[in-house]
Amino acid sequence: MRQTKYFLKTLKEKPKDEPSVNAEFLIRGGFVDKLMSGVYSYLPVGFRVLNNIKRIVREEMDKLGTHELLMPALQPKELWQETGRWDEGKEIMFQFTGRSGKGVGLGWTHEEVITDIVRTRIKSYKDLPVALYQIQDKFRNEPRAKSGLLRGIEFSMKDLYSFHKDNNDFEEFYEKVKTAYLVIFKRCGLDSIITEASGGDFTEKFSHEFQVACPTGEDTVIHCTDCDFSKNKEIVDKKELKDVCPKCGSKLKAENAIEVGNIFPLETKYSHQMKAVYTDENGKQQPVIMGCYGLGPSRVMGSIVEVHHDEKGIIWPWEIAPFKIHLVGIGLDDAVVKKQATAIYNVLNKKYADNVLFDDRENKTAGAKLADSDLIGLPIRIVVSPKTLEKQSFEIKRRKETDSKLMKIKRLEEAIEDYYV
């Protein structure tokens, strides 16, 4: 992709009223545009990043044998009244009256809708288990919309719901989702910690959060340095605030963290309220056992930037990067340099197709181009300039590294193979 033909505009100045790192670099780098507090447009390069995250999510959900669907954001009042959450959720849910005079709201979660879908289609134990997921925008009347993509009013969410005939089947699937989530976050460049937390509005029992240690995180996680013990500080007993792990006796560590996903054992809460039942092997009706599994692609995107950056800009992990290679042409007003840089681009583009961004702008200084390249943060940077061409060479470096190498143009493909993951 030639940068002169791509809608990618960077900013030099830090945006006002955006203290978070992810908001600053994503706005300055041309990834997102802030429409209002908590609401962002994903510009072309940012949309590519978001779609890369969603692709990873879909791949790992499909491996679990789940099926994707898409539910409405606009939902009727009557459905939410079945669970009592129309009134309970009025502070968080955008609610209004349609022309018909009926109450409707924008979905901040989808338990009611998915249960309504399943209760009309699941009749027998032979129909279970079922696991359905969607990736859709959610709307929450968030009182503290801040921290860029980490806390929004409109945001992208993957929610998976599972339906089971008994607890054994549910627990087996629940553990599989735990593993799948760890894989998703690892592929996104995030080391997540499975953390026990409260059930919130979804269940009276515990839930599990997937937390990523980060100094700017809003949560505090108490976790063991040796075993898998980890709890959100909000549920930690005062006795557990000591330095010793109650599970293995090793040292406990308290860290700020960002929640990037959560999973809940809903049990029969919604199936009881909404009469989602099935007929068991003995011909008796039983409530369906449910699980809920949330993961926010937009929040993951913001978290990646919070974790992977330096003072110059973003450092995108390989699988998430909008492009893999940034070819930066310097001194392109010289016909010879332009011809050689274009030839290199053609070679790279032929082999790596949609994964090459070519900075072919002629009206920018070398300093401005290199600063933009660091800000955008693609994994590999190749520089072609009059200075490198004097030696029949190009300069190559990884974004996460400080040192670059000068390599001969005739070794271009060989060099990229060494750098290309």
CORGISUL-V381757 format. One record per residue. N is the residue number from 1. RES is the residue in one small letter. PSI is psi as a letter, one per 20 degrees, with the letter a starting at -180 (* if undefined). NEAR is the number of other C-alpha atoms within 12 Angstrom. D_CENTER is the distance of its C-alpha to the mean C-alpha in Angstrom with 1 decimal. Layout:
BEGIN
N_RES_PSI_NEAR_D_CENTER / N_RES_PSI_NEAR_D_CENTER
END
This chain:
BEGIN
1_m_p_31_24.5 / 2_r_p_28_27.0 / 3_q_h_28_25.7 / 4_t_i_17_28.7 / 5_k_j_14_27.7 / 6_y_q_19_24.0 / 7_f_n_20_22.8 / 8_l_o_32_21.4 / 9_k_p_28_23.0 / 10_t_r_31_22.4 / 11_l_p_23_23.8 / 12_k_g_19_26.0 / 13_e_q_13_26.0 / 14_k_p_22_23.5 / 15_p_q_24_22.6 / 16_k_q_13_24.5 / 17_d_k_17_23.2 / 18_e_n_24_19.9 / 19_p_h_17_20.2 / 20_s_q_29_16.6 / 21_v_g_38_15.9 / 22_n_h_41_12.5 / 23_a_g_41_14.5 / 24_e_g_37_17.5 / 25_f_h_43_16.2 / 26_l_h_48_13.9 / 27_i_g_41_17.0 / 28_r_h_35_19.5 / 29_g_i_40_17.9 / 30_g_k_37_17.9 / 31_f_h_39_14.2 / 32_v_r_39_14.4 / 33_d_p_31_17.4 / 34_k_o_29_18.0 / 35_l_g_16_20.1 / 36_m_r_17_20.7 / 37_s_p_27_19.4 / 38_g_j_32_16.0 / 39_v_p_30_15.9 / 40_y_q_33_14.6 / 41_s_q_27_15.4 / 42_y_o_29_13.3 / 43_l_r_27_16.1 / 44_p_g_24_16.6 / 45_v_h_34_15.2 / 46_g_h_37_12.0 / 47_f_h_30_11.9 / 48_r_g_26_12.2 / 49_v_g_38_9.2 / 50_l_g_37_7.1 / 51_n_h_27_9.4 / 52_n_g_29_9.1 / 53_i_g_42_5.6 / 54_k_h_35_7.4 / 55_r_g_23_10.4 / 56_i_g_30_9.5 / 57_v_g_42_8.6 / 58_r_g_30_11.9 / 59_e_g_21_13.8 / 60_e_h_30_13.4 / 61_m_g_36_14.1 / 62_d_h_21_17.0 / 63_k_h_20_18.3 / 64_l_i_27_18.7 / 65_g_j_21_20.9 / 66_t_r_28_19.0 / 67_h_p_23_19.5 / 68_e_q_25_17.3 / 69_l_a_20_18.9 / 70_l_p_20_18.3 / 71_m_q_29_19.8 / 72_p_q_24_21.1 / 73_a_h_30_19.7 / 74_l_p_27_23.3 / 75_q_q_33_25.0 / 76_p_q_29_28.6 / 77_k_g_30_30.0 / 78_e_h_20_32.1 / 79_l_g_29_29.3 / 80_w_h_35_27.9 / 81_q_h_23_31.4 / 82_e_h_25_31.7 / 83_t_i_26_29.5 / 84_g_j_19_30.7 / 85_r_i_29_27.3 / 86_w_g_29_28.5 / 87_d_h_20_30.5 / 88_e_h_14_28.4 / 89_g_j_25_25.2 / 90_k_h_24_27.1 / 91_e_h_16_25.8 / 92_i_h_25_22.1 / 93_m_p_31_22.6 / 94_f_o_29_23.8 / 95_q_q_28_27.1 / 96_f_r_19_29.9 / 97_t_p_16_32.8 / 98_g_r_15_33.0 / 99_r_h_8_36.2 / 100_s_i_9_37.4 / 101_g_i_10_37.5 / 102_k_q_15_34.9 / 103_g_p_23_32.1 / 104_v_r_26_28.5 / 105_g_r_35_25.1 / 106_l_p_34_21.6 / 107_g_p_38_19.4 / 108_w_i_38_17.3 / 109_t_r_44_17.1 / 110_h_k_41_18.8 / 111_e_g_44_21.1 / 112_e_g_39_24.2 / 113_v_g_37_23.4 / 114_i_h_39_22.4 / 115_t_h_42_25.4 / 116_d_h_27_27.6 / 117_i_g_25_26.6 / 118_v_h_34_27.3 / 119_r_h_32_30.5 / 120_t_i_18_32.3 / 121_r_h_19_31.4 / 122_i_o_30_31.6 / 123_k_h_25_35.3 / 124_s_r_27_36.0 / 125_y_h_27_34.8 / 126_k_i_16_34.8 / 127_d_i_22_31.9 / 128_l_q_29_29.6 / 129_p_r_32_27.1 / 130_v_p_34_24.6 / 131_a_p_35_20.7 / 132_l_q_35_19.0 / 133_y_q_34_15.4 / 134_q_r_37_14.0 / 135_i_o_36_11.1 / 136_q_r_31_12.5 / 137_d_p_31_12.7 / 138_k_q_39_13.9 / 139_f_p_30_16.5 / 140_r_p_30_17.6 / 141_n_m_26_20.6 / 142_e_p_24_19.0 / 143_p_i_14_21.9 / 144_r_m_16_20.0 / 145_a_o_24_17.5 / 146_k_a_28_16.8 / 147_s_k_31_14.7 / 148_g_c_42_13.1 / 149_l_i_46_9.6 / 150_l_h_42_9.8 / 151_r_n_37_12.5 / 152_g_r_34_13.2 / 153_i_g_35_15.8 / 154_e_p_38_14.1 / 155_f_q_38_10.4 / 156_s_p_41_8.3 / 157_m_p_40_8.5 / 158_k_o_41_9.2 / 159_d_p_42_12.4 / 160_l_p_47_14.7 / 161_y_p_45_18.4 / 162_s_q_45_21.1 / 163_f_p_46_24.8 / 164_h_q_39_27.5 / 165_k_h_35_31.2 / 166_d_r_25_31.4 / 167_n_h_22_29.6 / 168_n_g_15_30.0 / 169_d_g_24_28.1 / 170_f_g_30_25.3 / 171_e_h_25_25.1 / 172_e_g_19_25.1 / 173_f_h_34_22.1 / 174_y_g_34_20.3 / 175_e_h_22_20.7 / 176_k_h_23_19.4 / 177_v_h_40_16.1 / 178_k_g_33_16.0 / 179_t_g_23_16.6 / 180_a_h_32_14.1 / 181_y_g_42_11.2 / 182_l_h_31_12.7 / 183_v_g_24_12.8 / 184_i_g_35_9.2 / 185_f_h_38_8.2 / 186_k_g_27_11.4 / 187_r_h_28_10.8 / 188_c_j_38_7.8 / 189_g_k_28_10.5 / 190_l_p_37_10.0 / 191_d_o_27_13.0 / 192_s_q_38_12.4 / 193_i_p_41_15.4 / 194_i_o_38_16.3 / 195_t_p_38_18.0 / 196_e_p_32_20.5 / 197_a_r_36_20.3 / 198_s_r_24_22.2 / 199_g_i_24_21.8 / 200_g_c_20_21.7 / 201_d_i_22_22.8 / 202_f_h_31_21.8 / 203_t_q_23_24.1 / 204_e_i_16_27.0 / 205_k_a_21_26.0 / 206_f_r_24_23.4 / 207_s_r_32_19.7 / 208_h_p_38_17.3 / 209_e_q_36_14.3 / 210_f_o_42_12.0 / 211_q_q_40_12.6 / 212_v_o_41_12.0 / 213_a_p_33_15.3 / 214_c_p_30_15.3 / 215_p_h_19_18.5 / 216_t_j_25_16.8 / 217_g_q_27_15.2 / 218_e_h_26_16.8 / 219_d_r_28_17.4 / 220_t_p_31_20.1 / 221_v_p_38_20.0 / 222_i_o_38_23.3 / 223_h_q_40_23.0 / 224_c_q_29_25.5 / 225_t_i_22_25.9 / 226_d_h_17_27.3 / 227_c_a_19_26.2 / 228_d_j_20_23.3 / 229_f_p_30_24.5 / 230_s_p_40_21.9 / 231_k_q_37_22.0 / 232_n_p_37_20.6 / 233_k_h_26_23.5 / 234_e_h_22_24.0 / 235_i_j_25_25.5 / 236_v_p_24_27.2 / 237_d_q_14_30.9 / 238_k_h_11_33.0 / 239_k_h_11_34.6 / 240_e_i_26_31.4 / 241_l_i_24_30.9 / 242_k_r_19_33.4 / 243_d_i_19_32.4 / 244_v_p_22_33.0 / 245_c_p_26_30.6 / 246_p_i_24_32.3 / 247_k_g_18_31.2 / 248_c_i_17_32.4 / 249_g_i_17_34.1 / 250_s_a_18_32.0 / 251_k_p_22_30.8 / 252_l_q_26_28.0 / 253_k_p_27_25.6 / 254_a_p_28_24.0 / 255_e_q_26_20.9 / 256_n_q_22_18.6 / 257_a_q_37_15.1 / 258_i_p_41_11.7 / 259_e_p_41_10.8 / 260_v_i_46_7.2 / 261_g_q_43_8.9 / 262_n_q_38_12.6 / 263_i_q_45_15.3 / 264_f_p_42_18.7 / 265_p_n_39_22.1 / 266_l_i_35_23.4 / 267_e_c_35_26.7 / 268_t_k_33_29.0 / 269_k_g_30_28.2 / 270_y_h_39_27.3 / 271_s_h_36_29.5 / 272_h_g_23_32.4 / 273_q_h_24_31.8 / 274_m_j_28_31.3 / 275_k_l_26_33.7 / 276_a_n_36_31.4 / 277_v_r_35_33.9 / 278_y_r_32_35.0 / 279_t_p_21_38.4 / 280_d_a_21_38.6 / 281_e_h_16_40.9 / 282_n_j_10_43.8 / 283_g_j_13_43.5 / 284_k_q_14_42.1 / 285_q_p_20_39.3 / 286_q_q_25_36.3 / 287_p_q_34_33.1 / 288_v_p_41_30.0 / 289_i_p_40_27.7 / 290_m_q_44_24.1 / 291_g_q_47_20.7 / 292_c_p_43_17.4 / 293_y_o_43_14.0 / 294_g_q_41_10.9 / 295_l_p_46_7.2 / 296_g_o_41_5.2 / 297_p_h_41_2.8 / 298_s_h_47_4.8 / 299_r_h_43_5.0 / 300_v_g_49_2.6 / 301_m_g_49_4.5 / 302_g_h_49_7.3 / 303_s_h_46_7.5 / 304_i_g_45_7.9 / 305_v_h_45_10.6 / 306_e_h_38_12.1 / 307_v_g_31_12.7 / 308_h_n_37_13.5 / 309_h_r_30_16.1 / 310_d_a_22_19.9 / 311_e_i_17_22.4 / 312_k_h_25_22.3 / 313_g_b_36_18.7 / 314_i_q_41_15.3 / 315_i_n_37_15.4 / 316_w_p_44_12.8 / 317_p_q_34_12.4 / 318_w_g_31_14.3 / 319_e_i_32_12.1 / 320_i_h_41_9.6 / 321_a_p_39_12.6 / 322_p_h_38_13.7 / 323_f_q_37_17.2 / 324_k_h_37_18.5 / 325_i_p_42_21.8 / 326_h_o_44_23.0 / 327_l_o_44_26.8 / 328_v_o_47_28.4 / 329_g_p_48_31.9 / 330_i_p_38_34.2 / 331_g_k_30_37.7 / 332_l_i_28_37.2 / 333_d_i_19_40.2 / 334_d_p_17_42.2 / 335_a_h_16_42.8 / 336_v_g_19_42.9 / 337_v_g_29_39.6 / 338_k_g_26_37.9 / 339_k_g_22_39.4 / 340_q_g_32_38.3 / 341_a_g_39_34.7 / 342_t_h_29_34.6 / 343_a_g_21_36.0 / 344_i_g_39_33.3 / 345_y_g_36_30.6 / 346_n_h_23_32.3 / 347_v_g_22_32.4 / 348_l_g_31_28.7 / 349_n_h_24_27.8 / 350_k_h_15_30.0 / 351_k_h_18_28.4 / 352_y_j_22_24.7 / 353_a_d_18_24.8 / 354_d_j_21_21.6 / 355_n_j_29_20.3 / 356_v_p_35_22.8 / 357_l_p_42_22.8 / 358_f_o_43_26.4 / 359_d_n_41_27.3 / 360_d_k_36_30.7 / 361_r_p_29_31.4 / 362_e_i_23_35.0 / 363_n_j_16_35.2 / 364_k_q_21_33.0 / 365_t_r_20_34.3 / 366_a_g_24_33.1 / 367_g_g_15_31.8 / 368_a_h_21_29.7 / 369_k_g_34_28.3 / 370_l_h_29_27.4 / 371_a_g_25_25.9 / 372_d_h_33_23.7 / 373_s_g_41_22.7 / 374_d_h_35_21.7 / 375_l_g_40_19.8 / 376_i_h_46_17.8 / 377_g_k_45_17.3 / 378_l_q_42_17.6 / 379_p_h_38_18.4 / 380_i_p_42_22.1 / 381_r_p_44_24.6 / 382_i_p_44_28.0 / 383_v_p_43_30.6 / 384_v_p_44_33.8 / 385_s_r_38_36.5 / 386_p_h_26_40.3 / 387_k_g_18_40.3 / 388_t_h_26_38.4 / 389_l_h_28_40.5 / 390_e_h_17_43.7 / 391_k_j_16_42.8 / 392_q_l_22_41.5 / 393_s_r_27_38.1 / 394_f_r_36_34.6 / 395_e_p_34_32.3 / 396_i_q_34_29.2 / 397_k_q_32_26.6 / 398_r_q_32_23.2 / 399_r_h_35_21.0 / 400_k_i_24_20.5 / 401_e_q_19_24.3 / 402_t_h_14_27.1 / 403_d_q_12_29.9 / 404_s_r_18_30.4 / 405_k_q_21_32.9 / 406_l_p_25_35.5 / 407_m_q_26_36.0 / 408_k_q_23_38.4 / 409_i_h_29_37.4 / 410_k_i_18_39.1 / 411_r_j_19_36.6 / 412_l_g_30_33.6 / 413_e_h_23_32.3 / 414_e_g_14_33.1 / 415_a_g_26_31.3 / 416_i_h_34_28.1 / 417_e_h_15_28.3 / 418_d_h_15_28.4 / 419_y_h_23_25.3 / 420_y_p_26_23.2 / 421_v_*_14_21.2
END
